[in-house]
């Protein structure tokens, strides 16, 4: 039947023209720009409420210098949220299943937080490499471990998002294939599998939202340490 | 007496079939023109279905349904291998 279960993750192409840019620009159509009315339409009201909630939540632990990051973090959150949720519609392509895109988002932003910290308060940023209250003999080992964990952060950010979304989409495809194949053979088991599929879809919606939130939250945490 | 509208400014649905080639010739196919056309189409849809006092689910559902249909068309060459056939 399927040539391979990974076919859904190939970049869409039409007559040789890559369409991934259109898949990435489509969320912009769904987010209207605010006009200068006092009472706006329903979609815009919902959107503004969501933006305020996200921005307030992200900016609470940051100091005033960190508030300069409000726009990029909120827009990143919206981008990931819309891309992840749009990917759950049938036949659509999710750009965040591509590791290249997630690394392109994670690596520069992490590096920006790191360089901000090293430039403005170098001893404070380096001080984060050693947690308070460690016993003296452990200090060299712990510094090495903390440095490794520092450098693995962008990789973890990118791979976490990719792996979660890819795994979710694959599971949905696998279980729906199982449902279709079992339908003529054992309808009762097929109904059981359908209920699993429904629960999985609800989980995937939650995962889509949570993964976007975790990505941006971790970036804001790294920023907190360094700003 | 209604004022005659220039061929350049007529909407597509008002153009008679015989005038179609000349209408196409007058259209602005520069990148700026295409962006303008997309912007006009977006504004028409937005002001008709979303920017209203009691907009409902329909406005955004139509966009999402259109997106699903377009994604199906784009990925058809992959999907045609996945049909339930005895011999592919």
Interface residues (C-beta under 8 A of the other chain):
Chain A: X1 X2 X3 X7 X10 X12 X14 X19 X26 X29 X30 X32 X35 X41 X42 X43 X44 X86 X89 X90 X91 X92 X93
Chain B: X42 X46 X50 X51 X52 X53 X54 X55 X59 X60 X63 X64 X67 X68 X71 X72 X74 X75 X78 X79 X81 X82 X84
